[in-house]
Amino acid sequence: MSTPTTSKQDNQRSRLPDPTQLIPEVAEVAAATVKAIANGSIPQTTIGLVQLRAGQIVGSTYHTVARTDSLREAGETEQRITAVASWRDAPFFTDAERVALELVEAVLTPNPSGQRVPDELVARASAHYDDKALWTLTLVISQIFYFIPVALIAQPIPGMPFGQNYTR
């Protein structure tokens, strides 16, 4: 017997077809960004936390489900995963993770009265990350931004494996 969630997901359809079927280079770009951020300069957990927070901020169910699943598979606790949305007052994050989460929020949050990413925030990030790691963190944020429009416009099916998350 299917639950309401299961039947809704079973009936869910993407808005657009799989882009790799129409523009094969998309897969190459995606693979290159994944390879670039997997250089070992920042923990994979931090990458997942930052990408989860980005998905939450933009309201992408696809990204929040995908990042939550990958964090669980990596052994992250439910407390840490759940607390990403309220990381500022949650006791579960390291100082380096906190500055990474603050950085992704700064990039995504308009600031009509000043810079989105002030010098002070970059200085705090630099205290936790060397130049390579800070560039990697910057690429982590840009990589999730590459996929955010895909999720919001094409609406691939959350929770489905790559290659099976498009219905058209």
DOFIFI-375609 format. One record per atom (N, C-alpha, C, O): residue in one letter; x, y, z. Coordinates in steps of 0.1 Angstrom, whole numbers, plus 5000, padded with zeros to 4 digits. Example, Ala and Ser with C-alpha at 12.3 -4.5 7.8 and 13.67 -1.06 7.14 Angstrom:
A513249435078 A512349555078 A513249675078 A514249675085 S512849785071 S513749895071 S512950005079 S513450115080 
//
This chain:
M500849885000 M500050005000 M500950125000 M501850135008 S500650224991 S501450344990 S500950445000 S499750465003 T501950525005 T501550635014 T501250755005 T501550754993 P500550865010 P500250975002 P501551034996 P501451084985 T502651035004 T503851094998 T504351014987 T504751074976 T504350884988 T504850794977 T503950814965 T504550834954 S502650814966 S501850824954 S501950964948 S501950974935 K502151064956 K502451194950 K503751204942 K503751254931 Q504751144948 Q506051134941 Q505951054928 Q506551084918 D505250934929 D505050854918 D504350924906 D504650894894 N503551024909 N502751094899 N503451224895 N503051294886 Q504551254902 Q505251384900 Q505951374886 Q506551274882 R505951494879 R506651494866 R507551624866 R507151724872 S508551604859 S509451724857 S508851814847 S508051774838 R509251944847 R508752034837 R509452024824 R508852044813 L510651984824 L511551974812 L512151844812 L512251774822 P512551804800 P513251674799 P514751684804 P515151794807 D515351564805 D516751564809 D517651644800 D517651624788 P518251744805 P519051834797 P520251764790 P520651804779 T520751654796 T521851584789 T521451524776 T522351484768 Q520251494774 Q519751434762 Q519751544751 Q519751504739 L519551664755 L519551774745 L520851854743 L521251894732 I521551864754 I522851934754 I523851854762 I524051874774 P524451754756 P525351664763 P526451724770 P526951674780 E526951844766 E527951914773 E527651954787 E528551974796 V526351954791 V525951984804 V526551884814 V526951924825 A526551764810 A527151654819 A528651684821 A529151654832 E529351724810 E530751754812 E531051864821 E531951864829 V530251974820 V530352084829 V530052044843 V530852074853 A529051964845 A528651924859 A529851834865 A530151854876 A530351744857 A531351654861 A532651734865 A533351704874 A532951834857 A534151914859 A534051994872 A534952004880 T532852044875 T532652114888 T532752024900 T533352054910 V532151904898 V532251804909 V533651764912 V534151764923 K534451744901 K535851714903 K536651824909 K537451804918 A536351954905 A537052064910 A536852084925 A537852114933 I535652064930 I535352084944 I535751964953 I535851974965 A536051854947 A536451734954 A537951724955 A538551614955 N538651834957 N540051834957 N540651814971 N541851804973 G539751784981 G540251754994 G540651875003 G541051855014 S540451994998 S540852105007 S539852145017 S540152215027 I538552105015 I537552125025 I536851995027 I536651915017 P536351965039 P535651845041 P534351825033 P533651925030 Q534051705028 Q532851675020 Q531651715028 Q530651755023 T531651695041 T530551735050 T530251885049 T529051925047 T531251965049 T531152115047 T530452145034 T529552225033 I530952075023 I530352095010 I528852065011 I527952145006 G528451955017 G527051915018 G526252015026 G525152045022 L526752055037 L526052155045 L525852285038 L524752345039 V526852335031 V526652465024 V525652445012 V524852535010 Q525752335005 Q524752314994 Q523352295000 Q522352334993 L523252225011 L521852215017 L521352345021 L520152375018 R522152435027 R521752565031 R521252645019 R520252715019 A522052635008 A521652704996 A520352664991 A519452744987 G520152534991 G518852474986 G517652524995 G516552554990 Q517952535008 Q516852585017 Q516552735014 Q515352765014 I517552815013 I517352955011 I516552984998 I515753064998 V516852914987 V516152934975 V514852864974 V514152874964 G514552774983 G513252704983 G513252584973 G512252564967 S514352514972 S514452404962 S514252274969 S515252224976 T513152214968 T512952084974 T513851984968 T514351894975 Y514151994955 Y515051894949 Y516451904956 Y516951794959 H516952014958 H518352034964 H518251994979 H519251934984 T517252034986 T517252005000 T517051855002 T517751795011 V516251784994 V516151634995 V517551574991 V517951484998 A518051614980 A519351554975 A520451574985 A521151474988 R520651694991 R521751715000 R521451645013 R522351595020 T520251645018 T519851575030 T520251425029 T520851365037 D519851365017 D520151225015 D521651205015 D522151105020 S522351285008 S523851265007 S524551285021 S525451215024 L524051375029 L524551395042 L524251275051 L525151225058 R523051225050 R522751095057 R523650985053 R524150905061 E523850965040 E524650855035 E526050875040 E526850775041 A526550995042 A527851025047 A527951005062 A529051015068 G526850975068 G526850945083 G526551065092 G526751065104 E526151175086 E525751295094 E524551265103 E523651185099 T524551325114 T523451305124 T522251385119 T522351485112 E521051335124 E519851405121 E519851545127 E519251645122 Q520451555139 Q520551685146 Q521251795137 Q520751905135 R522351755131 R523151845123 R522351875110 R522351995106 I521851775104 I521051805091 I519951895094 I519751985086 T519151865104 T517951945107 T518352085111 T517652185108 A519452105118 A519752235123 A520452325113 A520752435116 V520652275101 V521252365091 V520452485089 V520952595087 A519152475089 A518252595087 A518352695098 A518052815096 S518852655110 S518952745122 S520352735127 S520552735139 W521352725119 W522752695123 W523252805132 W524152775140 R522852925131 R523353035139 R523253005154 R524153045162 D522152945159 D522052925173 D522052775176 D521752735188 A522452685167 A522552545169 A524052515174 A524952565169 P524152425184 P525452395189 P526252285181 P527252235186 F525752245170 F526252125163 F527352155152 F527852055146 F527752275150 F528652315139 F529952365144 F530052435154 T531052335137 T532352395140 T532352535135 T531552585128 D533452615140 D533552755136 D533752755120 D533252855114 A534552665115 A534752665100 A533452635093 A533252705083 E532652545098 E531352525091 E530452645092 E529752675083 R530452705104 R529652825106 R529952935096 R529153005090 V531252965094 V531653065085 V531353035070 V530953115062 A531352905067 A530952855054 A529452875052 A529052925041 L528652845062 L527252865061 L526953015060 L526053055052 E527653095068 E527453245067 E527753295053 E527153385048 L528853245047 L529253285034 L528253255024 L527953345015 V527653135023 V526653105014 V525353185016 V524753235006 E525053215028 E523853305031 E524153445026 E523253515020 A525353495028 A525753625024 A525653645009 A525153745003 V526153545001 V526053544987 V524653544982 V524253614972 L523753474989 L522353454984 L521453564989 L520253574984 T521853634999 T520853735005 T521153875001 T522253925003 P520253934994 P520454074990 P520754165002 P520154145013 N521654265000 N521954355011 N521854495005 N522854545000 P520754565006 P520654694999 P521454805005 P521654904999 S522054775017 S522754885024 S524354865024 S525054935030 G524754765016 G526154735016 G526554615008 G525654555001 Q527754575009 Q528254455002 Q527554325008 Q527254315019 R527254234999 R526754105003 R527754035011 R527453975021 V529054035006 V530153965013 V531154065017 V532054105010 P531054115030 P531954215035 P533354155037 P533554035039 D534254255037 D535654215040 D535854135053 D536654045053 E535054175063 E535154115076 E534853965075 E535453885082 L533853935067 L533453795066 L534453715058 L534853595062 V535053775048 V536153705041 V537353685050 V538053585049 A537653785058 A538753765068 A538453655078 A539353575081 R537253645083 R536953535092 R537053395084 R537453305090 A536553395072 A536653275064 A538153235062 A538553115063 S538953335059 S540453315057 S541153255070 S542153195069 A540553285081 A541153235094 A540953085095 A541653015102 H539953025087 H539652885088 H540052805075 H540252685076 Y540252885064 Y540452815051 Y541652885045 Y541753015044 D542652805040 D543752865032 D543252915019 D542052895016 D544052965010 D543653024997 D542952914989 D541952934983 K543552794988 K542952694980 K541552644985 K540652634978 A541452634998 A540252595005 A539152705003 A537952675001 L539552825004 L538652935002 L538152944988 L536952974985 W539052924978 W538652914964 W537652794962 W536752804955 T538052684969 T537152564967 T535752594973 T534752554967 L535752654984 L534452694990 L533652784981 L532452774979 T534352884975 T533752974965 T533152884953 T532052914949 L533952794949 L533452704938 L532252614942 L531452584934 V532352574955 V531152494960 V529852574959 V528852524954 I529952694963 I528852784962 I528452814947 I527252804944 S529352834939 S529052854925 S528552724918 S527652734910 Q529052614923 Q528552484917 Q527052464920 Q526252424912 I526652494933 I525252474936 I524352574929 I523252544925 F524952694926 F524252794919 F524052754904 F523052794898 Y524952684899 Y524752624885 Y523552534885 Y522852544875 F523252464895 F522152364895 F520852424901 F519852364899 I520952534908 I519652594913 I518652624902 I517452584904 P519052694892 P518052724881 P517452594875 P516352594871 V518352494873 V517852374868 V516752314877 V515652274872 A516952314890 A515952264899 A514652344899 A513552294900 L514852474899 L513652564900 L512852574888 L511652584888 I513552574876 I512852584863 I512452444858 I511252424855 A513352354857 A513052224851 A512252134861 A511552044857 Q512452154874 Q511852074885 Q512051924883 Q511151844881 P513351874883 P513551734884 P512951674896 P512651744906 I512651544896 I511851484907 I512751464919 I513751394918 P512451524930 P513251504942 P513351354946 P512351284945 G514451314951 G514651184956 G514951074946 G515150964949 M514851114933 M515151014922 M516551024918 M517151134919 P517150914914 P518550914910 P518750994897 P517851004889 F519951044896 F520351114883 F520051024871 F520250904872 G519551084861 G519151004849 G517750944850 G517150904839 Q517150944862 Q515750894864 Q514951004870 Q513750984873 N515451124871 N514751234878 N514051324868 N513551434872 Y513951294855 Y513251364845 Y512251274839 Y512551154836 T511051324836 T509951234831 T509651264816 T508851194810 R510151374811 R509851404797 R511051374788 R510951394776 
//
